[in-house]
Amino acid sequence: MIFLTNGFNTRLDDGIYPERRVAAFCSKRDLEKLFNLRAMRTSLKYIQVDRNIAGRYYQERAIKAVCQAFGQNRRKALLVMATGSGKTRTVIALVKVLFQHGWVKNDLFLADRNSLVTQAKRSFVNLLPDLSVTNLCEEKDNYTAHCVFSSYQTMMNCIDSVEDGEGKLFTVGHFDLDICDEAHRSIYNKYRDIFNYFDAPPGGPHRHTEKILEVFGKEYPPSARLRQGQTI
């Protein structure tokens, strides 16, 4: 991994993804985790989706489309799904696949309301009982879980305030996947800084495509259409 800086901006060439701008240097702990994940990572070409979690045909197609994109070294994924189509279950099944194949160790789930954060955490606990989880909106002393749930406001505060014995806990490389639920409501202003700060592939389910494509890139990321199950 090569970091490049002119004193004002910092860029990263990790040998896998195209060179990109990062908010800061990764910590020693981040680098150790990254190298361990690369050593343990297995292919996402032939995955088995847990149909007890996401059993609808379009949910499985969406998960496979995202995994295919990640396997092709793309860092962003957008699922466009209607209300009632099982967005949360789709994400849970996706997270399970990524954990099983060694692509993710720490996962961040963001929503714009505390009620959505609580609801999402409850679903994860029910469907993935072995996964360690925490809700930063309610639990102020449990920061070491592998799946962290938070509102945008709470995470903005925690980035600078939460520390452990090695310094800042939520460093730029702490998370391996950022999931933003209903991001069309809140990520266009200051909360977009969260995604600029964490150097993790962003993904998530949304109901709209307008404007939000700017966040996920002009190349049109993999998008699961509810009825056709198409990837664009």
N, C-alpha and C positions, 0 to 999 in steps of 0.2 A: 504494500500500500504506500502511495506517495502523496504527501500533502505539499501543496504549493501555496505560497502567500507572498504578497507584496507589502505586507504590513497593514493593509486595509481590508482586503478580501482574501478568503481562504478557499482553496479548491482541493478536491480529492480525486485521485485516480486509484481506484481499488482493484484494477485489473479485470473486472467483470463488467461493470456498467460504464457508460460513457462518463468522462470527466464531468464533475458537477461542483457547484458551489455549496459549501457547508458553512454553518454558523460559527464553528470553532473546531479545534483539534479534538479528536477522540481521546478519552482517558485510557490509561493502561488497562483498566478493567474492561472497557468497551472493546479494545483491540483483542484481548484474550478471548472474550466471548465470541467475537466475530470469527477468529481463526478456528475456534472449537466448532462453531456451527458449520463452517466450510468443510471441516474434516468429517463431520457426522452426516452432512446433508446427502440425501438420496434423491433420485430422479422423481419428478412429478408427472412423468409421462403416463404411467399406469397407476392411477390412484383409485382407491375404493372409498366412495362417499358413504357415510353412515346414513342409511335410509330411514333409520328410526328417528333421526334428527331432521334430515331434509329429504323427504321421500317423494316430493313432486318432481316430475321430469324436468321442468324448467329450472328448478333449484340445482339439480345435479348438473345440468348443462352450464349454469352460471359458474358453479364451483370449478368445473373442469376448464372453462374458458379462462378463469383467473389463473389457475395453476399452469395452463399452457402459456399464458403471457409471462408469468414469473419464470417459467422454464426457458423462455426465450430472452431472458435478461431484461425484461421490462419492469419498471419499478412502480407503476401506477395502475390501479384497476378501479373501474366505476361500474357498479351494478345499478341499473335503472329499473326499479320494481315498484309496482303499485301498492297502495295500502291494502293490507290483508293478504298479500302474496307470500308472506313468510320471510321477510327480509332478515329478521334476527336469527331465525333458525338456519337460514342459508349461511350467514356469517359464522355461526357457531360451528357448523359442519366444516366450513372452510378452515377455521382456526384449528380444529381437530386434525385435519389433514396436514396442515403446515407444521404443527407440533410433532405429529407422528413421523414426518419425513425429515425432521431436523432443520427446518428452514427458520423456525421462530423459537426463541426462548422467552422473550418479554414482549407482551402485546398491550397496546394502549387502545381503549375504547372511549370515544368522546361523544357526548351529546350536549345539546344546548339547554336542557332542563334537568333538574335533579330527579324528577319523576321518571324521566326516560333512562337516566343512569341507573336508578334503583331497579327499574323493570328489566333492563338488559342484564344486570348482574344476576338477578334472580333466575333468569332464563339460563344463563351460563352455568350457574350452580346446579340447577335441576338436571341439565343435559350433559354437563361435563363435571361430575362431582369430584373427580380426582385433580382438577386444575385449581391451583391456589389463586384466589381472587381477592381484591380489595376495592372498596368504594371510597375514594378520597373525599367525597362530599360528606361522608358519615364517619369514617374511620381515620382519625388523625395520627395514629401511631402505628399503622400497618402499611409500610411502603415497599416491602420486599416481595410481595406476591408477583407471580409471573404474568398475571392478567390484571391490569389496572383500569378501573372505571372512574371516569371523572367528567365533570362539566368543563367547558372551555374556560370559564372564569377561575375555577379552582385550580386547574392545571397551570394557568398563567401564573398564579401565586406560588404554586409548589415548585416550579422550575428554579426559582431563585432562593426559596426559603428552606427547602428540605435538604438536609445533609446527613451523612453518616461518618464513620471513622476515616474514610478516604476523601472526604470533601463533598462536593455537590453530588447528590444521588442521581437526579434526572439529567444526566449529561446528554450531549447530542446523539450519542450512539447507544443510549440505554435501551431503547425500544427497537424491535426488529420489524414491527408492523404497527401502523397507525390506522385504526378504524374510526371513521367519522360517520355518525348516524344523522340523517337529515341535515347534511352539511350545507344545503342550499339556504338554510335559514340564517347562518351566522358566521361563515368563514370568509366573508368578503372584506371585512375590515380588520380590526386589530387581532382577532382570533386566528387569522390566517398565519400570523407570526409563529404559531405553534408548529405548523407544518414546515415552515421555513427553518425552524430551530432543530427539530428532531430529524436526523438523517435516517429515516426509515420509510419503506415503501408505503404510501398512503392508499387506502382502499375503503370501500364502504358502499352501503345501499342508500339510494336516494329515489325520490319520486320525480325529479325534474332533471332535464339535461341542459336547459338554457343557463348560460353564464358559468355554470359550474365546470364546464369543459375547460375553461381557462385555467382552473386550478389543477386539473388532471392532465393538461397538455393538449397542444393543438393537433397532435397526431391521432386523436380519437382513441382513447383507451378501450380495452375490452368491455363491452356493455351488454348485459343480459337483457334482451327484450322479453317481456313477460310472456307473450303468446307465441312468438316465433322462435324464441330461444336462440336468436342470432347473435353473433359476435361482430362488432364493428370496430 
